[in-house]
Amino acid sequence: MIIDAHHHFWNPARGDYGWLPPDDPVLSRQYGPADLAASLAETGVAQTVLVQAAPSVAETEYLLGIADATPHVAKVVGWVDFEDSSQSGVLERLAAHPKFAGVRPLIQDIPDDDWMLRDDIQWAYRAIIELDLSLDCLGFPRHLENFHKVLTRYPDMRAVIDHCMKPQIGAQSQSDFEAWKTGMTRLARDTSAACKLSGLVTEAGADLSDDALAPCTDHVLEVFGADRVMWGSDWPVARLRCEYGEWYAQARRLTCNLDPSARAQVFGGTAAKFYRIRNT
């Protein structure tokens, strides 16, 4: 069973996607299940994880409604306001939905890099553990140290690193790349976090070749192991650089050195285990 562990649907008319540019020809349009259907059929992807793209509970509920009506959407990663501990009840209510998997604060968009360490945020991590939910970790390489602090502080929290923590492929110096490698190695070694093989084409420069991406994918696979790595499309954001099937095919090439069982983990098994997706 092939699983896409990370994609989005959105409708800009809802008004809570503050990051969406108003006139981008790729992003500034509605995306729903019908827009993804042909790509899923082409690649053989059977189930997907639908991830929030707006910092609102209303969008999470919108996504759960789509999931209820869309068989291939196995799980939804939503959002609650970590700065408001009274939302523990909201999180508990969402957790009762069979397709609700966990939450993703938009840490990459928060100016304060230490936000995730604030005392008033800690209730959310404890609630995630108590409700047996998961945390999607969205950030940049500069957040690696603080994610290490959070995940070692809460070793029982199920967490996954989104988009390999967005290494700036093609734009970073060798020292920056080595710092990213070190940070990812520490997360793999010291925590139980998984990592999504996603988002790399968006972070790449002009060179989208396998040779340009391989140093990142090879390192992630080496330090996390295939049983802690899951492929995701990051569609439709990935459409800024390539189409769904092109990134899927490239990811298959970038993992061609894995044995069949390890490759099956990356393209389905790891996501099924982490997000608790059953083969239907």
VOGU-3710 file (C-alpha; in Angstrom, 3 decimals, decimal comma):
1> miidahhhfw> 0,000/0,000/0,000  1,535/3,281/-1,140  0,792/6,240/1,140  1,345/9,931/0,518  2,212/11,129/4,029  1,846/14,852/3,338  -0,397/16,850/1,045  -2,883/19,711/1,231  -6,292/20,776/0,033  -7,399/24,384/0,384
11> npargdygwl> -9,881/27,014/-0,707  -8,449/30,560/-0,599  -11,975/31,980/-0,429  -12,174/30,701/3,159  -9,894/33,600/4,090  -7,573/32,031/6,690  -4,568/31,181/4,498  -2,541/34,271/5,312  0,623/32,926/3,687  -0,953/32,365/0,261
21> ppddpvlsrq> 0,076/35,045/-2,272  -3,024/36,733/-3,705  -2,202/36,220/-7,376  0,124/33,246/-7,676  -0,901/31,227/-10,759  -0,150/27,914/-9,030  -1,076/28,424/-5,382  -3,875/30,989/-5,414  -6,650/28,636/-6,467  -8,799/25,989/-4,847
31> ygpadlaasl> -7,455/22,449/-4,587  -9,658/19,500/-3,682  -9,900/15,740/-4,130  -10,921/15,932/-7,784  -7,706/17,812/-8,598  -5,549/15,041/-7,097  -7,437/12,002/-8,358  -5,573/11,522/-11,642  -2,169/11,759/-9,939  -3,127/9,180/-7,345
41> aetgvaqtvl> -4,290/6,825/-10,065  -1,100/7,395/-12,083  1,234/6,686/-9,168  -0,785/3,993/-7,417  -1,041/5,962/-4,175  -3,848/4,343/-2,194  -4,126/6,496/0,935  -3,033/9,961/1,991  -2,429/12,190/4,990  -4,082/15,597/4,630
51> vqaapsvaet> -2,158/18,331/6,460  -3,353/21,732/7,666  -2,294/24,874/5,823  -4,090/27,540/7,882  -3,702/28,437/11,569  -7,339/27,925/12,480  -9,495/25,240/14,037  -12,093/26,078/11,388  -9,739/24,866/8,658  -9,069/21,659/10,596
61> eyllgiadat> -12,806/21,010/10,731  -13,041/21,804/7,012  -10,339/19,188/6,319  -12,051/16,595/8,508  -15,208/17,164/6,483  -13,264/16,473/3,299  -11,760/13,375/4,909  -15,211/12,070/5,824  -16,227/12,291/2,165  -12,935/11,123/0,616
71> phvakvvgwv> -11,934/7,470/1,035  -8,253/7,972/0,194  -7,779/10,540/2,988  -6,818/8,254/5,851  -5,745/10,882/8,386  -5,803/14,626/8,965  -3,105/16,660/10,709  -4,771/19,763/12,089  -4,101/22,845/14,175  -4,994/24,294/17,561
81> dfedssqsgv> -3,757/27,459/19,226  -0,800/26,402/21,369  -0,862/29,824/23,035  -4,317/29,167/24,492  -4,396/26,361/27,044  -8,191/26,545/27,135  -8,082/24,841/23,724  -7,234/21,567/25,417  -10,946/20,820/25,200  -10,923/21,566/21,467
91> lerlaahpkf> -8,014/19,197/21,009  -9,832/16,510/22,974  -12,918/16,975/20,794  -10,901/16,736/17,581  -9,082/13,649/18,880  -12,411/11,830/19,022  -12,637/11,931/15,216  -11,322/8,639/13,798  -9,364/10,393/11,047  -7,749/13,036/13,261
101> agvrpliqdi> -4,059/12,196/13,718  -2,471/15,160/15,431  -1,449/18,785/15,076  1,063/21,010/13,355  1,872/24,480/14,675  3,229/26,699/11,904  6,565/27,225/13,629  8,341/28,228/10,422  6,142/31,344/10,267  6,627/32,433/13,904
111> pdddwmlrdd> 9,238/35,216/14,287  10,418/34,006/17,693  12,613/30,941/17,140  12,250/30,108/20,854  8,446/30,127/20,738  8,247/26,351/21,048  10,150/26,525/24,367  7,844/29,035/26,048  6,279/27,939/29,336  2,752/28,736/28,129
121> iqwayraiie> 3,182/26,342/25,176  4,103/23,231/27,160  0,506/22,222/27,922  0,059/21,347/24,234  2,885/18,809/24,179  1,541/17,173/27,334  -1,948/17,041/25,805  -0,604/15,470/22,611  0,949/12,704/24,686  -2,105/12,217/26,911
131> ldlsldclgf> -4,446/12,006/23,911  -2,030/9,741/21,996  -1,795/12,188/19,093  1,191/13,170/16,955  3,174/16,356/16,329  4,285/17,422/12,868  7,448/19,520/13,241  7,551/22,292/10,631  10,590/24,532/10,638  13,881/25,502/9,094
141> prhlenfhkv> 17,413/24,347/9,896  17,706/27,137/12,469  14,975/25,370/14,476  16,826/22,060/14,722  18,350/22,743/18,130  15,045/23,771/19,701  13,195/20,806/18,224  15,901/18,633/19,747  15,206/20,255/23,129  11,441/19,725/22,840
151> ltrypdmrav> 11,593/16,137/21,625  14,144/15,060/24,217  12,094/16,796/26,913  9,027/14,785/25,821  10,398/11,397/24,722  6,935/9,821/24,720  5,568/12,276/22,152  5,163/10,833/18,666  6,750/13,352/16,281  7,690/13,600/12,632
161> idhcmkpqig> 10,019/16,113/10,982  8,293/17,739/8,018  10,199/18,254/4,763  13,539/17,107/6,240  13,519/20,441/8,137  13,840/22,289/4,820  17,544/22,297/3,938  18,175/25,158/1,533  19,383/22,981/-1,336  21,578/24,856/-3,761
171> aqsqsdfeaw> 21,519/28,081/-1,733  23,380/27,062/1,401  27,114/27,034/2,042  28,926/23,814/2,764  29,115/24,804/6,442  25,330/25,334/6,510  24,813/21,926/4,942  27,095/20,303/7,505  25,204/22,065/10,310  21,916/20,707/8,910
181> ktgmtrlard> 23,402/17,211/8,728  24,599/17,445/12,317  21,234/18,660/13,568  19,355/15,907/11,745  21,790/13,294/13,016  21,202/14,419/16,595  17,422/14,255/16,157  17,669/10,766/14,680  20,056/9,567/17,384  18,505/11,156/20,470
191> tsaacklsgl> 14,771/11,011/19,716  12,261/8,588/18,247  11,080/11,116/15,632  10,342/10,070/12,087  11,135/12,203/9,046  9,153/13,062/5,922  10,916/12,755/2,592  8,979/15,692/1,215  9,287/19,349/0,311  12,795/19,053/-1,097
201> vteagadlsd> 11,981/20,174/-4,618  10,504/23,376/-3,214  13,674/24,090/-1,226  15,970/23,343/-4,153  17,494/26,016/-6,343  17,490/25,921/-10,116  18,939/22,408/-10,099  16,234/19,818/-9,402  18,358/16,911/-10,512  18,760/13,688/-8,572
211> dalapctdhv> 22,396/14,612/-7,978  21,355/17,873/-6,295  18,824/16,230/-3,961  20,670/12,989/-3,228  23,006/14,362/-0,515  19,937/15,286/1,541  17,898/12,168/0,907  20,904/9,909/1,426  21,699/11,508/4,781  18,120/11,295/6,026
221> levfgadrvm> 17,871/7,649/5,058  21,241/6,891/6,621  20,586/8,453/10,022  16,861/7,754/10,441  16,639/4,457/8,602  13,869/3,522/6,203  11,570/2,481/9,056  11,526/6,106/10,263  11,265/7,827/6,854  8,008/8,390/4,968
231> wgsdwpvarl> 7,469/9,824/1,503  5,152/12,793/1,036  4,261/14,822/-2,021  3,726/18,240/-0,396  1,225/18,757/-3,210  0,115/21,282/-4,365  3,037/23,350/-2,991  5,376/21,073/-4,956  3,660/22,268/-8,145  5,779/25,404/-7,881
241> rceygewyaq> 8,618/23,218/-9,188  7,176/20,013/-10,644  4,051/17,899/-10,914  2,974/15,159/-8,516  4,091/12,251/-10,688  7,474/13,835/-11,388  8,353/14,144/-7,692  7,050/10,636/-7,007  9,227/9,223/-9,804  12,246/11,174/-8,561
251> arrltcnldp> 11,751/9,932/-5,012  11,634/6,375/-6,353  14,942/6,961/-8,123  16,495/8,539/-5,033  15,623/5,427/-3,025  16,535/2,862/-5,684  19,506/1,622/-3,644  17,218/0,407/-0,844  16,148/-3,205/-0,718  12,464/-3,819/-1,555
261> saraqvfggt> 11,313/-4,100/2,049  13,042/-0,856/3,062  11,639/0,957/0,051  8,177/-0,284/0,950  8,636/1,291/4,385  9,454/4,693/2,870  6,513/4,596/0,479  3,898/3,330/2,889  4,924/1,230/5,839  6,423/3,995/7,966
271> aakfyrirnt> 3,450/6,305/7,449  1,002/3,480/8,168  2,703/2,724/11,447  3,229/6,324/12,539  -0,223/7,619/11,596  -1,929/4,313/12,392  -3,397/3,828/8,959  -5,050/0,527/8,247  -5,006/-1,150/4,848  -8,565/-0,848/3,650
//
